């Protein structure tokens, strides 16, 4: 018997999505990818570890460059999944003129609808940031939801789908506790992340593979798309 509907989404269209999408396809998991139309060049940009300039000290952190899926591979990588707007250039709603922000959100949506030839009514707020005015504008423009980076124990209780909270980030230490809790209470579990957070560390990827396999093999769970949560 199904006790929990499970949704997931992934941000920014980075090159590591290629590895992630393979795992999702292998286990027949549904997912939504939140993409910025203006950040995808014609050709994909692979990941790389940055080396310090000669004579310069190495950077202590953030030396992994996550690359980007190019238009050359977008259909192959994302074609089996849902895609949603994440603005044209990952603008910040707190610091962008509201009308310009709306235009950016719609530009990305139109690009994705043309490119994938399907309706894309979802949205994820870059940096998780939103304002009263941008919530109102995106609602009026017909977006079905806007994902924030807030956590909630009850995804179904959000007062406005344009301020949709998720259960947790995929690396949350309480991931399985929240998953089991959702089964007993709301029946909805929704997680999100960036595939680049696993960089090229095989132990992370192997663990992620096992997480997705576990949910796919759970007779009490069913994958759904994010947009299904707000219908
Ligand atoms: Zn983002």
Boltz pocket constraint, residues with backbone or C-beta under 6 A from the ligand:
constraints:
  - pocket:
      binder: B
      contacts: [[A, 11], [A, 12], [A, 86], [A, 90], [A, 125], [A, 126], [A, 127]]
      max_distance: 6.0
